[in-house]
Amino acid sequence: MTSVLVQPATRVRGRVRPPGDKSISHRYALLAAIADGTSTIHGYSTGGDCASTLACLRALGVEIVESRCDAVTGLDLRITGRGLGGLRAPTAPLDAGNSGSTMRMLAGILAAHPFPSSLTGDSSLRRRPMRRIIVPLERMGARIASMEGRPPLTIEGASPLAAIDFEPEVPSAQVKSAVLLAGLHASGVTRVREPLPTRDHTERALEAFGAAVERSGDTIGVCGGRRLRALDLTVPGDISSAAFWMVAAAALPDSEVVIEQVGLNPTRAAIVDVLRRIGARVDTAEDDRRASEPMGTMTVRHGVLKEVDIGPHEVPGVIDELPVLAALATHGGRLGVSGAQELRVKESDRISALADGFRRMGADIDERPDGFDVRGSRTLRGGEVDARNDHRLAMAFAIAALGATGPTTIHDAGAAAVSYPEFFSVLESLRA
Ligand code: S3P
């Protein structure tokens, strides 16, 4: 329950290498765990969520050696896979901590293992909706008990699973991934149709590990039964963590931040377009590609902030960046977001928590059932806010606080460690 005091800043300048991408780290660890042979992963996320994935995998009999941990470049791992369908029955409930990605994606793999397992998490995760994965995984042949659609989940897997064609009710990369990971163990081709595209890291990683993946229009399919090969992988920097520095540079006059080795996957980079529309100057240069994930350098400079609206079709592309984009609008311009009701079932109810926190800092914000409107015409005064055990809120409040006239105390700021343990020290290093 750490509290952090954030002082206003006049500008930010410098170079940052963001932590290894959280979404990609989970996927590489999960696939390495069910591949044949030993994979090496460089730059694995140092965040608590990705540690939860490793702890669950170890409890399923996977050997994982952490060979080095560096605050800048992340963790280096060696993971010895147990092969398709080869995980060992756990002897205790698996704890996914705060991580929805761990719970939902691992459930897809456990659904294909014919032993009982149970998945639980912290109080935030135990409030999050799981019916979205229970329904398709049960259609494939698993049995999953839950607390009225919420964790803990008790999974009785089946082998082999039946392939299905599935369309999630809400755009969700986690749901798509859970079904595709189960589909990897099914007989036949499992297909997921997504009318609005979501991050495609699972598809890219499956292909890299040697799975047979088919893409046709808005549908992605995976052929069951193909064994995966071990790989040597590098995780790109997390653009959702970089987003805090991108926004700080966009918000404060005379600022410039260069972000190195950041992932530039188009299904994650929609924030670049939004920032340009808002008035920031953003340059990107792709200079590397590992395991089919593009990465490169990004430079963000301040510009005069304008009024921007983000509608339902754009929401999946910036779902994790909406809190920090709201923080940007407290510095100037205006941001209207609609069709983002999913924010209410993230690590916290991010719509109400954002509105409450920003109001306490003096912002002009309206909350709606599916979004919010933030008008940047008022300078914040600072104050006391509660991150509600939500990492992205802790960091978004800090970025808003840079533009206030007085200091801001962020309670529960330690939550940032779920995705970005180094966040507050990097923030101090960028003040100029
Ligand atoms: C993630 C997908 C998104 C995102 C989450 C990470 C992933 O969640 O908000 O932080 O790694 O697939 P949903 O799939 O619930 O939209």
Residues whose N, C-alpha, C, O or C-beta is under 5 A from the ligand:
A	BS01	S3P	S23 S101 P171 S172 A173 Q174 V175 I319 D320
